[in-house]
Amino acid sequence: MTDIPINSWLDLHDKLFQSVWQPDILRFRAQIAYRGLSFAGWELTTSLMRLGRGYDRMERHLLRNFRKYAHRDAVPNDSNWNWLTLAQHHGLPTRLMDWTFSPYVAMHFATADPNQFECDGAIWAVDYVRIHQMLPLVLRRELEREGADLFTVEMLDRVTPALATLEALDETPLLFFLEPPSIDDRVVNQYALLSVVSRSTARADEWLAQHPECFVRYIIPAPLKWEIRDKLDQANITERVLFPGLDGLSTWLKRHYTPRSE
């Protein structure tokens, strides 16, 4: 695993923004997916995996019943990918995993839990363009046809409309990234991105470990977390913004007024 230790607030910025220059368009545009974890030792397990024993057999039942009981106008059209992204957004266990385009949002999630301030945090940074170059031809052609670097639900509906179709594309697990539809302000404000693994039993970190050229992991030492957290709050990167509504407001206020322990 490619672990890079962070020494300071400025060092974190330098490292997170060091690979964003795009010479072909002469712009600073990162093609990186970020995921912040408040504990560096956590694996990249999906919410489906965290159900425990037999989770791989539960996926189709979860999604079928979510579709059955959700409001009929919950998605703009009746597609598996629309339902899957909506289910993930509302907390149903799925094979999807939340990422972000924003280094600052990743910093937030790496420092959002005061109960983990005694532990080192981590920010995963993944080159999704390089990962997508390894995909089967049918998926690469869809990206090329759209002139896109990321998939949308409409693109996936065309080439792999069902999870069974996705699993049949290759004998080995595939990893790729999906930009979800802007269901609400939370998706927009978090600059949300989702990873997809073609097999529900495969972990993203296990896949990445076989392709170390595609990612780095920045380790945030515990003593640095308070400084990062306070400066993010000052920059308005808070639950109040990332989770609009009274729940996010309450979470922000609770954390903001929790005294720092000695």
Summary of the structure (lengths in Angstrom):
residues: 262
radius of gyration: 18.7
end to end distance: 33.2
largest distance: 56.9
contacts: 758
relative contact order: 0.18
helix: 44%
strand: 16%
